[in-house]
Amino acid sequence: MSKYCSRKGTCLVARTPFENIRGKVGVVIYTKPVKCGGGCIYCFSQPNYPQSYLENEDTLRAKEYKWDPASQIDGIFRRYNLPKGGGAKCDITVLGGSFTEYPEHYILDYVKRMYDCLNGCSSGSLEEAIAIHEHAPDRCVIFSIESRPELITVEMCKFLLRLGVTMVELGVQSLDERVLSFNGRHYTPKDVTEVTHLLRSFGFKVGYHMMVGLVGSRYEDDVAALGAALWTGEYCPDYLKIYPCVALKGSYGQERLLECFRAGWRPLDNDQYLRLLFEIKPHIPRYVKVSRIQRILEPSTIFAGPSRVIDRHIFDHVCHCISHRAIGWSNKDLEADYFDYRIEVIPQNDTVYLEAIHVGRGILGYARLTPLRNNTCGVIPELRVFGRMRCVGESSARNNGIQHIGVGRALMERMEGIARTSNWKSIRVNAGVGAREYFVKLGYTYEDKYMVKSLV
């Protein structure tokens, strides 16, 4: 039995176990508990834990490590039986609320300690840690943080680039201005589209968190938003997390939500939420990766709202998002011969989405390309290859498998071809610090926080 158990002896809900099928090591770490600065009526909290997180296997472990990023990363390596310094490629996600609302000195120290841990040595500054990390033994190739739309500005985007952030997840929750206002969110749908455009112009991947069953939202509204509106106009996020609104048992700071419940509001129940997912899933575009459809909550803590744990495989026949088509999801042989693939190009609003797909097996990798500056240059916010992780510098044995057989290079060449056809003067990549060395091999140079190649 896990050491991270509740006082009643029931094992707490844990994050999905690590499976070596996605090409990277998923590393989820938490920031220290602070008040988030928001006033959402649905948000819950527990003393000594970050806002909107409860005691679970992940947060208990982070608390034991005193919320220190280096200790958390070391603990995750031990948990996954990964040797430190063995060439791991890490997909790091920082949770714990709006990362951009912490004091700047805390953020700088937090990120420096994160890189120092993977570097295997201490540094005197964030800049020194980043310089070392470009050639470190273990590398952060994807770096994701969470924020709220009203906290993202031009200056914040520049700051996040300085940190090496590659993806920003926004707590959007709803596309209805009335629902947002009633639930304590301080932005409008127009603000969301403007922030999405701003983030894309800086080369960040954009994820949305959407919540269904909010006070003031009808079932039909949620279906319309997630099944259609989100994929038109200027939204079109790259990543999506869907959460149902829930009311918890006990004192978790949801007093206003419970007042709404007593006044007649009801969240979705288990059957309604499952029906909603089956209705919207067929309409989610191929360029989207649906990362989550539930929070990590012990079902017994939920007073009202969906509490049943959902097996995502039940959507395999109706969902065409990246998650359900990715190689490895359907338990294919990841060490087979995968050279017979093709690259498909799919429009994603202003962005172009490309995927390397093996017929009958799934997506081997994908990338995105966004035009900038009146179509005279472009930025690549994402290049990813799935399969069993090949460590940094490791060759593909017998040229089998998926990683290090040229899938990433083929996607890059296709994007550069699109850029040249469009008469762009240059192309740049918002690459994770640990991925910069890879792009140097493709002829890119580091300029002003980006990897850049001239096309003239």
NORWO-V623968 format. One record per run of one state. SS is the DSSP state (H for helix, E for strand, L for the rest). FROM is the first residue (numbers start at 1). TO is the last residue. If there is no record, write none. Layout:
# NORWO-V623968
SS/FROM/TO ; SS/FROM/TO
This chain:
# NORWO-V623968
L/1/4 ; E/5/5 ; L/6/10 ; E/11/11 ; L/12/21 ; E/22/22 ; L/23/24 ; E/25/30 ; L/31/56 ; H/57/64 ; L/65/68 ; H/69/79 ; L/80/88 ; E/89/95 ; L/96/98 ; H/99/101 ; L/102/103 ; H/104/119 ; L/120/125 ; H/126/133 ; L/134/138 ; E/139/147 ; L/148/148 ; H/149/151 ; L/152/153 ; H/154/163 ; L/164/166 ; E/167/173 ; L/174/176 ; H/177/182 ; L/183/188 ; H/189/201 ; L/202/204 ; E/205/212 ; L/213/218 ; H/219/227 ; L/228/228 ; H/229/231 ; L/232/238 ; E/239/244 ; L/245/246 ; E/247/248 ; L/249/254 ; H/255/262 ; L/263/269 ; H/270/281 ; L/282/288 ; E/289/292 ; L/293/298 ; H/299/301 ; E/302/304 ; L/305/311 ; H/312/315 ; L/316/321 ; H/322/325 ; E/326/326 ; L/327/336 ; E/337/337 ; L/338/341 ; E/342/348 ; L/349/350 ; E/351/358 ; L/359/361 ; E/362/372 ; L/373/376 ; E/377/385 ; L/386/386 ; E/387/387 ; L/388/396 ; H/397/399 ; L/400/400 ; E/401/401 ; L/402/406 ; H/407/421 ; L/422/425 ; E/426/429 ; L/430/432 ; H/433/441 ; L/442/444 ; E/445/447 ; L/448/449 ; E/450/454 ; L/455/456
